[in-house]
């Protein structure tokens, strides 16, 4: 199954994808909260509700006509991995890390599909990063490698856009990863049962103005989804609606000669096989 979040009448609504159309799932199945995170936290059987909605005469809205929102507008936690592809670590002049380089994003940094990403007025070093997003569906602590994937509800696309000069101002990456409207997220969530375990062996690309900049496969991740969840839950409880952003492959703009920075008017596409395509246009921040 595939879900999305769209904005209607001043509110974000959980949508169920039906071909080229969307069903307002809360409208069709009132027991399902209109917010995906809250729906997951409630423990409602989303799969059963979705099946009933698909079989019903619930109104269908054309997907192309909708204003989309970040898939989960206010996640509980957004946990990101740095240097999680061998080739990306190498292009940055680093060896394979011995432990994941975790950092956090805030909800205010998230960006809707098809919306304008903000090129900060304080920097010209604005970079793209194609990434797999993992949406947690069940509470889990001390997951094992064997059961870690049981807590995953589904997967989506993410663009971990980075303000590189600010990222490098400190040993911690947080500041360069949390500018407003720089974390593209969506447009759809594909449930875990429709993809290979851990979303492995999926092609992942970033295209800038149609030119392929990153072209890799999720099997090349250093730490896969199960191992990442295992390591994280040694430390913290993962809860429904939390996100894990799984790192980016080689080909980022800062590693090129000369560097390639996103500019006003550029279009950046992130596409993951069997999941979808996330598109954003770069808009310079107002002076």
N, C-alpha and C positions, 0 to 999 in steps of 0.2 A: 504494500500500500504506500501511497505517497500523500504527504500533507504539506500545507503551506500556511502562511499567516498573511492576512490582508487587512487593509485599513478601510473601514467603512463607517460613516456617520460619527466620526471622531473616536472610534474604538478599533482596537486590533481584534481580529476574528480568526479563529482556527478553521482552516479550510481543508476539505478532503478532495484530492485531485480525482477527477473522473474524465479521462481523456484530455480534451482541450477545455474542460469546464471544471468548476469548483463548486462544491456543496458547502454551505455554512453549517459546520457539523453541530454547533450548539443549537442552531435553529432547528435542524433535523432531529437531533437527539439531545434534548434539554439537560439530560444528566451529565453531559460532557461540558466541562468548563470551556469558555471561549478562548482561554489562554492555555497554550500547550503545556507550559510548565505546571500550571495549577491542575490541569487535567491529569498529567502524569502523577503529581503528588497525591491526588485524590484516590488513586488506585482503581479508577474506573477501567473497565475492559474496553480500551480504545479500538482494538481490532474488531470486537463484536459490534460495537456501536457503528464503526465504519461500514461493516458489512450490511447492517440494517439500513444505513443511510443510502448506500449504493443501490440497494434493492427497492428503495422507496421512490415516490414521486416528488421528492424534495426538489425545490427550485435549483437549477444549475446556472451559475454565472460564468460568462466567458473569461477564462484565465487571462487572456491578453488585455482585457478591459480593466483589470484590477490594479489598484495601488498596493504593492506588496510592502510588508514590514520585515524586519529581521525575524527569522523563523521563531526564535524565542526572544522577545524584546527585552526581557529582564531576567536573564539566567541567574541561578543561585551563585555559581562559580564559573569562571572562564579560565581554564588552566591550559596553557600553551607550552609546546615543546620547541626548543631551539636545537638546531644542528641534529635533526633526526633522520637525515639521509646521508649516506656515506659521501656522495659526491658533493653535497652542499658543505659539509664539514671541510672537505678537502679544498674546495674553491675558496674557502675563507681562511686557509692556511692553518687549519687545526686537525689534529688527529681525532680518531673516533673517541667521543667522550666515554668515560667509564660509568657515568650516571646521567640520566636525562637532565638537560638544562631547562628546568621548569621556570615559567614566569606567569604572571596573571594579567588579564585584561579586565577592564571595567565595562559595565553595560553601556555607559555613555559613549564608548568608542564604537559601538556597533553601527552598522550601516545597512540599509535595506537594499535588496536587489533592485537594479535599474535606477537607483538614486545616485545623486552626485557625491563622489568622494571629495573631501575637502583637502586641497593642497594648501598646507599652512603658510601664512604670509611670512613666518619666521624662518622658513627653510625652502630650499630648492631640491633637496635630496630625498625625494619621495619615491619609495620602492614598492614593488608588488611581491607577493608570496602566495603561490597556490598551495592550499592545504585542505586536508580531509578533516571535517568536523564530526565528532562523536557526541551523540545526545544520550545522556544517561536516563534510564527509565525506572530503575529500582534503587532503593537504598542499599549500599554495600560497604562493608568494612572488612579488611583482611581477606580480600578476594584471592583465590588461588589461580594459577595459570589455567587450570581445568574449568573453573566456573566463572572466570572474570567476564566473559562475553555474555553471560546470562543477564547482566544488568544493562546491556546496551539496547536502547529502543530503536535507534536508527542513525543514519549518516546523512551529511549534507556537505555543501561546498563552503569554503571560507577563503577570504583574501586578507591575509595578515599584513596589511599595508603598513610600512615602517618609515618613520622619519629618521633617516640614518644618522645624521649629525647629532641629533638629540639622543638617539639610542646609544651613541658612543661617548656621551658626556660623562657617564658613570659606568662602573663595572656591572651594575644592574641594568637590565634592558627596559625596565618598566616605562620610563618616561617617553621613550621613542615609539612605544607600542600602544599608547593610550590617548593620542590626539583624537579629538571629536571626529566621528564619522569616518573612521579609517579601517574598520573591521567589517568588510562585506560578508554577509551571512545569508545563505539560502540559494536558490529560491524555494527548493523543495527538500523535504526530509523523506528519505526512502527507508522503510522499516528494515531491520536487520535480517529478517527472514528472506528478503528478496535479493540479498547480496552474498558473496562468499564470506565465510567466517572471518570476522575481523576486517572486512572490506579489503582483503588482500587481492593482489593481482589485478588492480584496476588502473587503467591509464589516467594520468593526471597531467593537465597542461595549463600554462598561462600564455595568453596571446595579447600582445599590446598592439593596438591598431591593426589587428589581423595577423601580425607576425608572431610566430611561435617563439617564445622566450624560455619557457620551461617545458620539458617533455620527458616524463618519467613514469614510474609505476609504483603503486603503493607497496608492492612486495620489497622495494628497496629501502624501506624504513629500517632504521637500526633497531628501534623498539616498536614492535607491533602493538595493536590495540590491547590485546590481552595482557601483555607484559607491562604496558604502561598503567593499566588499571590495577594490576597486582602491586606495582611499586607505589602508586599514589595512595592506595588504600592501606598500605603499611602506616601511612602518616595521617590520613584524613578520611572521613566518611564522605563518600560520594552520594548525592541525593538526586531524586528525579528532577530533570530540568537543568542539571549541571552540564557544562560543555567541556570537552577535551579537544584541543586543536593540535593536530598531529605533526606539525612541522612541514618544512618546504624542501623540495629538491633543488639541485643546482640550476643556475641560469638567472639568478636574481640580478637586478640592475647594477648593484654596487660592485659585483665581482667581474663585470665586463670591462673591456679596454677599448675605448674609453667607457666610463660608467654610463648607464642608461637610466635617467630619472624620468618619472612620469611628469607630464606637463599639462597645463590647462588645455582642455578639449580632447585629451587622449581618452581612448576607450580601452578598458582592461577586462578581459574575459578569463574566467577560471572555469575549467570544465573537467569533470571527473566521470569516467565511463560508468554508465548505468545509474548515475545519480542525477546529473544535470549540468546546466551552464549558468554561472553567476556573472552578470555584467554590470559594470559601473563606469560612469564617465567622470573624468577629473575636472573639478571646478576650483579655480583659485579662490581662497578665502578673501572676503571683502576687506579692503584696507581700513 
